[in-house]
Amino acid sequence: MRYMIDKNIYPCTWYEVEVIEISGEEWNKYLVDKRYVAKGELVKVDREDIPNLRVLAFDIETYNPK
């Protein structure tokens, strides 16, 4: 939450960023096709179309007193 506030990032908003592909042995344990690192700042963009996404991820925060 603090990172998003500091970087002026809003949920459910499209952003673009210039990236570079990275490689290395430490990434072999993950089931991913490619790895990227952001090279610049996020740029908010207005999109009307729906892109053809291949991956959906979500995060859920829960509390368990046990």
CHARMM-style PDB file with segment names, atoms N, HN, CA, C and O in Angstrom:
ATOM      1  N   MET     1       0.828  -1.181   0.000  1.00  0.00      PROA
ATOM      2  CA  MET     1       0.000   0.000   0.000  1.00  0.00      PROA
ATOM      3  C   MET     1       0.880   1.255   0.000  1.00  0.00      PROA
ATOM      4  O   MET     1       0.615   2.197  -0.747  1.00  0.00      PROA
ATOM      5  N   ARG     2       1.906   1.270   0.820  1.00  0.00      PROA
ATOM      6  HN  ARG     2       2.122   0.505   1.427  1.00  0.00      PROA
ATOM      7  CA  ARG     2       2.785   2.440   0.900  1.00  0.00      PROA
ATOM      8  C   ARG     2       3.499   2.668  -0.433  1.00  0.00      PROA
ATOM      9  O   ARG     2       3.637   3.807  -0.877  1.00  0.00      PROA
ATOM     10  N   TYR     3       3.949   1.593  -1.065  1.00  0.00      PROA
ATOM     11  HN  TYR     3       3.837   0.667  -0.705  1.00  0.00      PROA
ATOM     12  CA  TYR     3       4.621   1.713  -2.365  1.00  0.00      PROA
ATOM     13  C   TYR     3       3.676   2.332  -3.393  1.00  0.00      PROA
ATOM     14  O   TYR     3       4.073   3.220  -4.148  1.00  0.00      PROA
ATOM     15  N   MET     4       2.438   1.870  -3.424  1.00  0.00      PROA
ATOM     16  HN  MET     4       2.115   1.148  -2.812  1.00  0.00      PROA
ATOM     17  CA  MET     4       1.471   2.396  -4.391  1.00  0.00      PROA
ATOM     18  C   MET     4       1.184   3.872  -4.144  1.00  0.00      PROA
ATOM     19  O   MET     4       1.054   4.645  -5.093  1.00  0.00      PROA
ATOM     20  N   ILE     5       1.086   4.263  -2.903  1.00  0.00      PROA
ATOM     21  HN  ILE     5       1.191   3.636  -2.132  1.00  0.00      PROA
ATOM     22  CA  ILE     5       0.860   5.671  -2.583  1.00  0.00      PROA
ATOM     23  C   ILE     5       2.065   6.503  -2.990  1.00  0.00      PROA
ATOM     24  O   ILE     5       1.915   7.557  -3.608  1.00  0.00      PROA
ATOM     25  N   ASP     6       3.255   6.037  -2.647  1.00  0.00      PROA
ATOM     26  HN  ASP     6       3.377   5.181  -2.145  1.00  0.00      PROA
ATOM     27  CA  ASP     6       4.484   6.776  -2.971  1.00  0.00      PROA
ATOM     28  C   ASP     6       4.699   6.918  -4.474  1.00  0.00      PROA
ATOM     29  O   ASP     6       5.200   7.944  -4.934  1.00  0.00      PROA
ATOM     30  N   LYS     7       4.323   5.890  -5.245  1.00  0.00      PROA
ATOM     31  HN  LYS     7       3.916   5.057  -4.871  1.00  0.00      PROA
ATOM     32  CA  LYS     7       4.541   5.886  -6.690  1.00  0.00      PROA
ATOM     33  C   LYS     7       3.336   6.376  -7.484  1.00  0.00      PROA
ATOM     34  O   LYS     7       3.368   6.390  -8.714  1.00  0.00      PROA
ATOM     35  N   ASN     8       2.264   6.782  -6.786  1.00  0.00      PROA
ATOM     36  HN  ASN     8       2.237   6.771  -5.786  1.00  0.00      PROA
ATOM     37  CA  ASN     8       1.066   7.300  -7.438  1.00  0.00      PROA
ATOM     38  C   ASN     8       0.436   6.259  -8.379  1.00  0.00      PROA
ATOM     39  O   ASN     8       0.069   6.569  -9.512  1.00  0.00      PROA
ATOM     40  N   ILE     9       0.322   5.023  -7.883  1.00  0.00      PROA
ATOM     41  HN  ILE     9       0.621   4.771  -6.963  1.00  0.00      PROA
ATOM     42  CA  ILE     9      -0.235   3.908  -8.645  1.00  0.00      PROA
ATOM     43  C   ILE     9      -1.641   3.625  -8.132  1.00  0.00      PROA
ATOM     44  O   ILE     9      -1.868   3.535  -6.925  1.00  0.00      PROA
ATOM     45  N   TYR    10      -2.585   3.487  -9.066  1.00  0.00      PROA
ATOM     46  HN  TYR    10      -2.401   3.561 -10.046  1.00  0.00      PROA
ATOM     47  CA  TYR    10      -3.975   3.236  -8.705  1.00  0.00      PROA
ATOM     48  C   TYR    10      -4.398   1.861  -9.189  1.00  0.00      PROA
ATOM     49  O   TYR    10      -4.032   1.464 -10.295  1.00  0.00      PROA
ATOM     50  N   PRO    11      -5.164   1.118  -8.383  1.00  0.00      PROA
ATOM     51  CA  PRO    11      -5.669  -0.186  -8.825  1.00  0.00      PROA
ATOM     52  C   PRO    11      -6.610  -0.042 -10.020  1.00  0.00      PROA
ATOM     53  O   PRO    11      -7.217   1.011 -10.219  1.00  0.00      PROA
ATOM     54  N   CYS    12      -6.724  -1.094 -10.799  1.00  0.00      PROA
ATOM     55  HN  CYS    12      -6.231  -1.949 -10.637  1.00  0.00      PROA
ATOM     56  CA  CYS    12      -7.632  -1.148 -11.957  1.00  0.00      PROA
ATOM     57  C   CYS    12      -7.333  -0.051 -12.968  1.00  0.00      PROA
ATOM     58  O   CYS    12      -8.249   0.488 -13.589  1.00  0.00      PROA
ATOM     59  N   THR    13      -6.077   0.279 -13.135  1.00  0.00      PROA
ATOM     60  HN  THR    13      -5.332  -0.158 -12.631  1.00  0.00      PROA
ATOM     61  CA  THR    13      -5.626   1.300 -14.079  1.00  0.00      PROA
ATOM     62  C   THR    13      -4.511   0.699 -14.924  1.00  0.00      PROA
ATOM     63  O   THR    13      -3.707  -0.088 -14.423  1.00  0.00      PROA
ATOM     64  N   TRP    14      -4.456   1.066 -16.209  1.00  0.00      PROA
ATOM     65  HN  TRP    14      -5.109   1.705 -16.616  1.00  0.00      PROA
ATOM     66  CA  TRP    14      -3.421   0.563 -17.111  1.00  0.00      PROA
ATOM     67  C   TRP    14      -2.175   1.436 -17.036  1.00  0.00      PROA
ATOM     68  O   TRP    14      -2.255   2.664 -16.984  1.00  0.00      PROA
ATOM     69  N   TYR    15      -1.016   0.769 -17.032  1.00  0.00      PROA
ATOM     70  HN  TYR    15      -0.951  -0.228 -17.075  1.00  0.00      PROA
ATOM     71  CA  TYR    15       0.270   1.452 -17.039  1.00  0.00      PROA
ATOM     72  C   TYR    15       1.171   0.785 -18.055  1.00  0.00      PROA
ATOM     73  O   TYR    15       1.023  -0.402 -18.347  1.00  0.00      PROA
ATOM     74  N   GLU    16       2.108   1.552 -18.592  1.00  0.00      PROA
ATOM     75  HN  GLU    16       2.228   2.516 -18.354  1.00  0.00      PROA
ATOM     76  CA  GLU    16       3.145   1.005 -19.456  1.00  0.00      PROA
ATOM     77  C   GLU    16       4.494   1.367 -18.849  1.00  0.00      PROA
ATOM     78  O   GLU    16       4.650   2.402 -18.202  1.00  0.00      PROA
ATOM     79  N   VAL    17       5.458   0.491 -19.077  1.00  0.00      PROA
ATOM     80  HN  VAL    17       5.331  -0.350 -19.603  1.00  0.00      PROA
ATOM     81  CA  VAL    17       6.810   0.734 -18.579  1.00  0.00      PROA
ATOM     82  C   VAL    17       7.808   0.068 -19.522  1.00  0.00      PROA
ATOM     83  O   VAL    17       7.538  -1.007 -20.057  1.00  0.00      PROA
ATOM     84  N   GLU    18       8.937   0.694 -19.723  1.00  0.00      PROA
ATOM     85  HN  GLU    18       9.156   1.567 -19.288  1.00  0.00      PROA
ATOM     86  CA  GLU    18       9.995   0.096 -20.528  1.00  0.00      PROA
ATOM     87  C   GLU    18      10.696  -0.955 -19.674  1.00  0.00      PROA
ATOM     88  O   GLU    18      11.032  -0.705 -18.517  1.00  0.00      PROA
ATOM     89  N   VAL    19      10.914  -2.134 -20.256  1.00  0.00      PROA
ATOM     90  HN  VAL    19      10.642  -2.337 -21.196  1.00  0.00      PROA
ATOM     91  CA  VAL    19      11.508  -3.243 -19.501  1.00  0.00      PROA
ATOM     92  C   VAL    19      12.697  -3.824 -20.248  1.00  0.00      PROA
ATOM     93  O   VAL    19      12.866  -3.604 -21.447  1.00  0.00      PROA
ATOM     94  N   ILE    20      13.517  -4.571 -19.515  1.00  0.00      PROA
ATOM     95  HN  ILE    20      13.379  -4.750 -18.541  1.00  0.00      PROA
ATOM     96  CA  ILE    20      14.577  -5.373 -20.127  1.00  0.00      PROA
ATOM     97  C   ILE    20      14.400  -6.809 -19.642  1.00  0.00      PROA
ATOM     98  O   ILE    20      14.063  -7.051 -18.482  1.00  0.00      PROA
ATOM     99  N   GLU    21      14.629  -7.745 -20.536  1.00  0.00      PROA
ATOM    100  HN  GLU    21      14.902  -7.549 -21.478  1.00  0.00      PROA
ATOM    101  CA  GLU    21      14.509  -9.152 -20.179  1.00  0.00      PROA
ATOM    102  C   GLU    21      15.748  -9.574 -19.405  1.00  0.00      PROA
ATOM    103  O   GLU    21      16.864  -9.184 -19.748  1.00  0.00      PROA
ATOM    104  N   ILE    22      15.549 -10.373 -18.357  1.00  0.00      PROA
ATOM    105  HN  ILE    22      14.642 -10.690 -18.079  1.00  0.00      PROA
ATOM    106  CA  ILE    22      16.674 -10.857 -17.564  1.00  0.00      PROA
ATOM    107  C   ILE    22      16.698 -12.380 -17.605  1.00  0.00      PROA
ATOM    108  O   ILE    22      15.682 -13.023 -17.867  1.00  0.00      PROA
ATOM    109  N   SER    23      17.848 -12.935 -17.347  1.00  0.00      PROA
ATOM    110  HN  SER    23      18.674 -12.413 -17.135  1.00  0.00      PROA
ATOM    111  CA  SER    23      17.983 -14.386 -17.311  1.00  0.00      PROA
ATOM    112  C   SER    23      18.939 -14.749 -16.187  1.00  0.00      PROA
ATOM    113  O   SER    23      19.586 -13.880 -15.603  1.00  0.00      PROA
ATOM    114  N   GLY    24      19.019 -16.013 -15.898  1.00  0.00      PROA
ATOM    115  HN  GLY    24      18.493 -16.719 -16.372  1.00  0.00      PROA
ATOM    116  CA  GLY    24      19.932 -16.465 -14.861  1.00  0.00      PROA
ATOM    117  C   GLY    24      19.467 -17.777 -14.256  1.00  0.00      PROA
ATOM    118  O   GLY    24      18.292 -18.131 -14.345  1.00  0.00      PROA
ATOM    119  N   GLU    25      20.376 -18.480 -13.654  1.00  0.00      PROA
ATOM    120  HN  GLU    25      21.331 -18.192 -13.581  1.00  0.00      PROA
ATOM    121  CA  GLU    25      20.094 -19.783 -13.069  1.00  0.00      PROA
ATOM    122  C   GLU    25      19.108 -19.700 -11.906  1.00  0.00      PROA
ATOM    123  O   GLU    25      18.341 -20.637 -11.687  1.00  0.00      PROA
ATOM    124  N   GLU    26      19.114 -18.600 -11.159  1.00  0.00      PROA
ATOM    125  HN  GLU    26      19.737 -17.839 -11.336  1.00  0.00      PROA
ATOM    126  CA  GLU    26      18.223 -18.492 -10.003  1.00  0.00      PROA
ATOM    127  C   GLU    26      16.753 -18.477 -10.394  1.00  0.00      PROA
ATOM    128  O   GLU    26      15.889 -18.687  -9.543  1.00  0.00      PROA
ATOM    129  N   TRP    27      16.450 -18.230 -11.681  1.00  0.00      PROA
ATOM    130  HN  TRP    27      17.152 -18.060 -12.373  1.00  0.00      PROA
ATOM    131  CA  TRP    27      15.061 -18.185 -12.142  1.00  0.00      PROA
ATOM    132  C   TRP    27      14.555 -19.547 -12.574  1.00  0.00      PROA
ATOM    133  O   TRP    27      13.366 -19.687 -12.861  1.00  0.00      PROA
ATOM    134  N   ASN    28      15.406 -20.551 -12.632  1.00  0.00      PROA
ATOM    135  HN  ASN    28      16.372 -20.438 -12.398  1.00  0.00      PROA
ATOM    136  CA  ASN    28      14.988 -21.866 -13.116  1.00  0.00      PROA
ATOM    137  C   ASN    28      13.968 -22.544 -12.207  1.00  0.00      PROA
ATOM    138  O   ASN    28      13.268 -23.453 -12.652  1.00  0.00      PROA
ATOM    139  N   LYS    29      13.866 -22.132 -10.963  1.00  0.00      PROA
ATOM    140  HN  LYS    29      14.435 -21.394 -10.601  1.00  0.00      PROA
ATOM    141  CA  LYS    29      12.920 -22.772 -10.039  1.00  0.00      PROA
ATOM    142  C   LYS    29      11.485 -22.294 -10.238  1.00  0.00      PROA
ATOM    143  O   LYS    29      10.562 -22.875  -9.667  1.00  0.00      PROA
ATOM    144  N   TYR    30      11.277 -21.242 -11.041  1.00  0.00      PROA
ATOM    145  HN  TYR    30      12.027 -20.769 -11.505  1.00  0.00      PROA
ATOM    146  CA  TYR    30       9.941 -20.704 -11.288  1.00  0.00      PROA
ATOM    147  C   TYR    30       9.423 -21.178 -12.636  1.00  0.00      PROA
ATOM    148  O   TYR    30      10.198 -21.330 -13.581  1.00  0.00      PROA
ATOM    149  N   LEU    31       8.123 -21.410 -12.732  1.00  0.00      PROA
ATOM    150  HN  LEU    31       7.494 -21.286 -11.965  1.00  0.00      PROA
ATOM    151  CA  LEU    31       7.510 -21.838 -13.983  1.00  0.00      PROA
ATOM    152  C   LEU    31       7.022 -20.615 -14.756  1.00  0.00      PROA
ATOM    153  O   LEU    31       5.827 -20.325 -14.799  1.00  0.00      PROA
ATOM    154  N   VAL    32       7.971 -19.909 -15.361  1.00  0.00      PROA
ATOM    155  HN  VAL    32       8.942 -20.145 -15.325  1.00  0.00      PROA
ATOM    156  CA  VAL    32       7.654 -18.714 -16.134  1.00  0.00      PROA
ATOM    157  C   VAL    32       8.339 -18.798 -17.488  1.00  0.00      PROA
ATOM    158  O   VAL    32       9.367 -19.460 -17.631  1.00  0.00      PROA
ATOM    159  N   ASP    33       7.767 -18.125 -18.481  1.00  0.00      PROA
ATOM    160  HN  ASP    33       6.932 -17.587 -18.364  1.00  0.00      PROA
ATOM    161  CA  ASP    33       8.350 -18.114 -19.817  1.00  0.00      PROA
ATOM    162  C   ASP    33       9.484 -17.098 -19.930  1.00  0.00      PROA
ATOM    163  O   ASP    33      10.520 -17.385 -20.529  1.00  0.00      PROA
ATOM    164  N   LYS    34       9.287 -15.914 -19.355  1.00  0.00      PROA
ATOM    165  HN  LYS    34       8.445 -15.681 -18.868  1.00  0.00      PROA
ATOM    166  CA  LYS    34      10.283 -14.843 -19.444  1.00  0.00      PROA
ATOM    167  C   LYS    34      10.269 -14.031 -18.162  1.00  0.00      PROA
ATOM    168  O   LYS    34       9.277 -14.007 -17.434  1.00  0.00      PROA
ATOM    169  N   ARG    35      11.387 -13.366 -17.896  1.00  0.00      PROA
ATOM    170  HN  ARG    35      12.193 -13.386 -18.488  1.00  0.00      PROA
ATOM    171  CA  ARG    35      11.510 -12.507 -16.727  1.00  0.00      PROA
ATOM    172  C   ARG    35      11.917 -11.118 -17.180  1.00  0.00      PROA
ATOM    173  O   ARG    35      12.756 -10.964 -18.067  1.00  0.00      PROA
ATOM    174  N   TYR    36      11.313 -10.097 -16.560  1.00  0.00      PROA
ATOM    175  HN  TYR    36      10.631 -10.222 -15.839  1.00  0.00      PROA
ATOM    176  CA  TYR    36      11.605  -8.719 -16.928  1.00  0.00      PROA
ATOM    177  C   TYR    36      11.865  -7.890 -15.681  1.00  0.00      PROA
ATOM    178  O   TYR    36      11.400  -8.213 -14.589  1.00  0.00      PROA
ATOM    179  N   VAL    37      12.617  -6.818 -15.869  1.00  0.00      PROA
ATOM    180  HN  VAL    37      12.996  -6.556 -16.757  1.00  0.00      PROA
ATOM    181  CA  VAL    37      12.792  -5.825 -14.816  1.00  0.00      PROA
ATOM    182  C   VAL    37      12.453  -4.466 -15.425  1.00  0.00      PROA
ATOM    183  O   VAL    37      12.822  -4.176 -16.563  1.00  0.00      PROA
ATOM    184  N   ALA    38      11.748  -3.641 -14.656  1.00  0.00      PROA
ATOM    185  HN  ALA    38      11.448  -3.876 -13.732  1.00  0.00      PROA
ATOM    186  CA  ALA    38      11.356  -2.322 -15.149  1.00  0.00      PROA
ATOM    187  C   ALA    38      12.592  -1.440 -15.279  1.00  0.00      PROA
ATOM    188  O   ALA    38      13.411  -1.356 -14.364  1.00  0.00      PROA
ATOM    189  N   LYS    39      12.712  -0.789 -16.427  1.00  0.00      PROA
ATOM    190  HN  LYS    39      12.047  -0.857 -17.171  1.00  0.00      PROA
ATOM    191  CA  LYS    39      13.859   0.071 -16.702  1.00  0.00      PROA
ATOM    192  C   LYS    39      13.551   1.531 -16.404  1.00  0.00      PROA
ATOM    193  O   LYS    39      14.458   2.311 -16.112  1.00  0.00      PROA
ATOM    194  N   GLY    40      12.286   1.903 -16.475  1.00  0.00      PROA
ATOM    195  HN  GLY    40      11.549   1.270 -16.713  1.00  0.00      PROA
ATOM    196  CA  GLY    40      11.908   3.294 -16.267  1.00  0.00      PROA
ATOM    197  C   GLY    40      10.740   3.426 -15.330  1.00  0.00      PROA
ATOM    198  O   GLY    40      10.420   2.507 -14.576  1.00  0.00      PROA
ATOM    199  N   GLU    41      10.110   4.570 -15.383  1.00  0.00      PROA
ATOM    200  HN  GLU    41      10.370   5.316 -15.996  1.00  0.00      PROA
ATOM    201  CA  GLU    41       8.953   4.854 -14.546  1.00  0.00      PROA
ATOM    202  C   GLU    41       7.665   4.380 -15.215  1.00  0.00      PROA
ATOM    203  O   GLU    41       7.584   4.297 -16.441  1.00  0.00      PROA
ATOM    204  N   LEU    42       6.670   4.074 -14.403  1.00  0.00      PROA
ATOM    205  HN  LEU    42       6.736   4.141 -13.408  1.00  0.00      PROA
ATOM    206  CA  LEU    42       5.356   3.718 -14.923  1.00  0.00      PROA
ATOM    207  C   LEU    42       4.702   4.930 -15.566  1.00  0.00      PROA
ATOM    208  O   LEU    42       4.793   6.046 -15.054  1.00  0.00      PROA
ATOM    209  N   VAL    43       4.042   4.700 -16.695  1.00  0.00      PROA
ATOM    210  HN  VAL    43       3.968   3.794 -17.111  1.00  0.00      PROA
ATOM    211  CA  VAL    43       3.318   5.755 -17.395  1.00  0.00      PROA
ATOM    212  C   VAL    43       1.861   5.328 -17.489  1.00  0.00      PROA
ATOM    213  O   VAL    43       1.555   4.289 -18.075  1.00  0.00      PROA
ATOM    214  N   LYS    44       0.960   6.123 -16.917  1.00  0.00      PROA
ATOM    215  HN  LYS    44       1.208   6.966 -16.441  1.00  0.00      PROA
ATOM    216  CA  LYS    44      -0.465   5.815 -16.956  1.00  0.00      PROA
ATOM    217  C   LYS    44      -0.982   6.017 -18.380  1.00  0.00      PROA
ATOM    218  O   LYS    44      -0.689   7.034 -19.009  1.00  0.00      PROA
ATOM    219  N   VAL    45      -1.747   5.055 -18.888  1.00  0.00      PROA
ATOM    220  HN  VAL    45      -1.985   4.229 -18.378  1.00  0.00      PROA
ATOM    221  CA  VAL    45      -2.298   5.142 -20.239  1.00  0.00      PROA
ATOM    222  C   VAL    45      -3.803   4.932 -20.196  1.00  0.00      PROA
ATOM    223  O   VAL    45      -4.315   4.199 -19.350  1.00  0.00      PROA
ATOM    224  N   ASP    46      -4.498   5.575 -21.103  1.00  0.00      PROA
ATOM    225  HN  ASP    46      -4.082   6.170 -21.791  1.00  0.00      PROA
ATOM    226  CA  ASP    46      -5.942   5.385 -21.243  1.00  0.00      PROA
ATOM    227  C   ASP    46      -6.178   4.327 -22.307  1.00  0.00      PROA
ATOM    228  O   ASP    46      -5.756   4.484 -23.453  1.00  0.00      PROA
ATOM    229  N   ARG    47      -6.851   3.253 -21.928  1.00  0.00      PROA
ATOM    230  HN  ARG    47      -7.193   3.125 -20.997  1.00  0.00      PROA
ATOM    231  CA  ARG    47      -7.154   2.161 -22.852  1.00  0.00      PROA
ATOM    232  C   ARG    47      -8.645   1.935 -22.874  1.00  0.00      PROA
ATOM    233  O   ARG    47      -9.301   1.912 -21.833  1.00  0.00      PROA
ATOM    234  N   GLU    48      -9.171   1.769 -24.060  1.00  0.00      PROA
ATOM    235  HN  GLU    48      -8.638   1.788 -24.906  1.00  0.00      PROA
ATOM    236  CA  GLU    48     -10.580   1.441 -24.224  1.00  0.00      PROA
ATOM    237  C   GLU    48     -10.750  -0.035 -24.598  1.00  0.00      PROA
ATOM    238  O   GLU    48     -11.788  -0.639 -24.329  1.00  0.00      PROA
ATOM    239  N   ASP    49      -9.710  -0.604 -25.225  1.00  0.00      PROA
ATOM    240  HN  ASP    49      -8.867  -0.113 -25.444  1.00  0.00      PROA
ATOM    241  CA  ASP    49      -9.800  -1.996 -25.649  1.00  0.00      PROA
ATOM    242  C   ASP    49      -9.457  -2.921 -24.486  1.00  0.00      PROA
ATOM    243  O   ASP    49      -8.882  -2.495 -23.484  1.00  0.00      PROA
ATOM    244  N   ILE    50      -9.815  -4.175 -24.635  1.00  0.00      PROA
ATOM    245  HN  ILE    50     -10.282  -4.521 -25.449  1.00  0.00      PROA
ATOM    246  CA  ILE    50      -9.491  -5.192 -23.641  1.00  0.00      PROA
ATOM    247  C   ILE    50      -8.383  -6.056 -24.222  1.00  0.00      PROA
ATOM    248  O   ILE    50      -8.607  -6.748 -25.214  1.00  0.00      PROA
ATOM    249  N   PRO    51      -7.185  -6.033 -23.625  1.00  0.00      PROA
ATOM    250  CA  PRO    51      -6.072  -6.811 -24.180  1.00  0.00      PROA
ATOM    251  C   PRO    51      -6.283  -8.313 -23.996  1.00  0.00      PROA
ATOM    252  O   PRO    51      -7.038  -8.740 -23.122  1.00  0.00      PROA
ATOM    253  N   ASN    52      -5.629  -9.085 -24.802  1.00  0.00      PROA
ATOM    254  HN  ASN    52      -5.015  -8.739 -25.511  1.00  0.00      PROA
ATOM    255  CA  ASN    52      -5.691 -10.539 -24.742  1.00  0.00      PROA
ATOM    256  C   ASN    52      -4.685 -11.018 -23.695  1.00  0.00      PROA
ATOM    257  O   ASN    52      -3.545 -11.346 -24.026  1.00  0.00      PROA
ATOM    258  N   LEU    53      -5.111 -11.055 -22.439  1.00  0.00      PROA
ATOM    259  HN  LEU    53      -6.037 -10.789 -22.171  1.00  0.00      PROA
ATOM    260  CA  LEU    53      -4.220 -11.443 -21.350  1.00  0.00      PROA
ATOM    261  C   LEU    53      -4.129 -12.954 -21.239  1.00  0.00      PROA
ATOM    262  O   LEU    53      -5.101 -13.666 -21.494  1.00  0.00      PROA
ATOM    263  N   ARG    54      -2.951 -13.440 -20.857  1.00  0.00      PROA
ATOM    264  HN  ARG    54      -2.161 -12.862 -20.650  1.00  0.00      PROA
ATOM    265  CA  ARG    54      -2.734 -14.873 -20.693  1.00  0.00      PROA
ATOM    266  C   ARG    54      -2.622 -15.285 -19.238  1.00  0.00      PROA
ATOM    267  O   ARG    54      -2.762 -16.466 -18.921  1.00  0.00      PROA
ATOM    268  N   VAL    55      -2.375 -14.340 -18.353  1.00  0.00      PROA
ATOM    269  HN  VAL    55      -2.261 -13.380 -18.611  1.00  0.00      PROA
ATOM    270  CA  VAL    55      -2.155 -14.661 -16.948  1.00  0.00      PROA
ATOM    271  C   VAL    55      -3.034 -13.763 -16.085  1.00  0.00      PROA
ATOM    272  O   VAL    55      -3.158 -12.566 -16.342  1.00  0.00      PROA
ATOM    273  N   LEU    56      -3.633 -14.347 -15.075  1.00  0.00      PROA
ATOM    274  HN  LEU    56      -3.532 -15.320 -14.867  1.00  0.00      PROA
ATOM    275  CA  LEU    56      -4.400 -13.587 -14.109  1.00  0.00      PROA
ATOM    276  C   LEU    56      -3.827 -13.906 -12.734  1.00  0.00      PROA
ATOM    277  O   LEU    56      -3.650 -15.075 -12.391  1.00  0.00      PROA
ATOM    278  N   ALA    57      -3.542 -12.892 -11.961  1.00  0.00      PROA
ATOM    279  HN  ALA    57      -3.686 -11.943 -12.241  1.00  0.00      PROA
ATOM    280  CA  ALA    57      -3.023 -13.088 -10.609  1.00  0.00      PROA
ATOM    281  C   ALA    57      -3.816 -12.215  -9.651  1.00  0.00      PROA
ATOM    282  O   ALA    57      -4.262 -11.123 -10.006  1.00  0.00      PROA
ATOM    283  N   PHE    58      -3.980 -12.697  -8.465  1.00  0.00      PROA
ATOM    284  HN  PHE    58      -3.618 -13.584  -8.177  1.00  0.00      PROA
ATOM    285  CA  PHE    58      -4.619 -11.877  -7.446  1.00  0.00      PROA
ATOM    286  C   PHE    58      -3.992 -12.197  -6.099  1.00  0.00      PROA
ATOM    287  O   PHE    58      -3.401 -13.260  -5.908  1.00  0.00      PROA
ATOM    288  N   ASP    59      -4.129 -11.271  -5.180  1.00  0.00      PROA
ATOM    289  HN  ASP    59      -4.609 -10.408  -5.335  1.00  0.00      PROA
ATOM    290  CA  ASP    59      -3.554 -11.398  -3.849  1.00  0.00      PROA
ATOM    291  C   ASP    59      -4.687 -11.288  -2.840  1.00  0.00      PROA
ATOM    292  O   ASP    59      -5.542 -10.410  -2.957  1.00  0.00      PROA
ATOM    293  N   ILE    60      -4.697 -12.160  -1.867  1.00  0.00      PROA
ATOM    294  HN  ILE    60      -4.002 -12.873  -1.772  1.00  0.00      PROA
ATOM    295  CA  ILE    60      -5.730 -12.101  -0.846  1.00  0.00      PROA
ATOM    296  C   ILE    60      -5.041 -12.026   0.513  1.00  0.00      PROA
ATOM    297  O   ILE    60      -4.126 -12.797   0.805  1.00  0.00      PROA
ATOM    298  N   GLU    61      -5.487 -11.102   1.323  1.00  0.00      PROA
ATOM    299  HN  GLU    61      -6.230 -10.476   1.086  1.00  0.00      PROA
ATOM    300  CA  GLU    61      -4.954 -10.944   2.679  1.00  0.00      PROA
ATOM    301  C   GLU    61      -5.954 -11.548   3.659  1.00  0.00      PROA
ATOM    302  O   GLU    61      -7.137 -11.207   3.636  1.00  0.00      PROA
ATOM    303  N   THR    62      -5.483 -12.437   4.510  1.00  0.00      PROA
ATOM    304  HN  THR    62      -4.523 -12.714   4.528  1.00  0.00      PROA
ATOM    305  CA  THR    62      -6.356 -13.064   5.491  1.00  0.00      PROA
ATOM    306  C   THR    62      -5.709 -13.013   6.866  1.00  0.00      PROA
ATOM    307  O   THR    62      -4.512 -12.756   6.994  1.00  0.00      PROA
ATOM    308  N   TYR    63      -6.507 -13.258   7.882  1.00  0.00      PROA
ATOM    309  HN  TYR    63      -7.480 -13.466   7.779  1.00  0.00      PROA
ATOM    310  CA  TYR    63      -6.014 -13.266   9.249  1.00  0.00      PROA
ATOM    311  C   TYR    63      -6.485 -14.561   9.916  1.00  0.00      PROA
ATOM    312  O   TYR    63      -7.664 -14.909   9.856  1.00  0.00      PROA
ATOM    313  N   ASN    64      -5.561 -15.254  10.540  1.00  0.00      PROA
ATOM    314  HN  ASN    64      -4.603 -14.970  10.588  1.00  0.00      PROA
ATOM    315  CA  ASN    64      -5.878 -16.468  11.267  1.00  0.00      PROA
ATOM    316  C   ASN    64      -5.219 -16.364  12.645  1.00  0.00      PROA
ATOM    317  O   ASN    64      -3.992 -16.403  12.734  1.00  0.00      PROA
ATOM    318  N   PRO    65      -5.990 -16.234  13.704  1.00  0.00      PROA
ATOM    319  CA  PRO    65      -5.389 -16.087  15.030  1.00  0.00      PROA
ATOM    320  C   PRO    65      -4.647 -17.320  15.513  1.00  0.00      PROA
ATOM    321  O   PRO    65      -3.896 -17.240  16.485  1.00  0.00      PROA
ATOM    322  N   LYS    66      -4.836 -18.452  14.862  1.00  0.00      PROA
ATOM    323  HN  LYS    66      -5.446 -18.518  14.073  1.00  0.00      PROA
ATOM    324  CA  LYS    66      -4.153 -19.688  15.280  1.00  0.00      PROA
ATOM    325  C   LYS    66      -2.836 -19.799  14.569  1.00  0.00      PROA
ATOM    326  OT1 LYS    66      -2.102 -20.765  14.777  1.00  0.00      PROA
TER     327      LYS     66
END
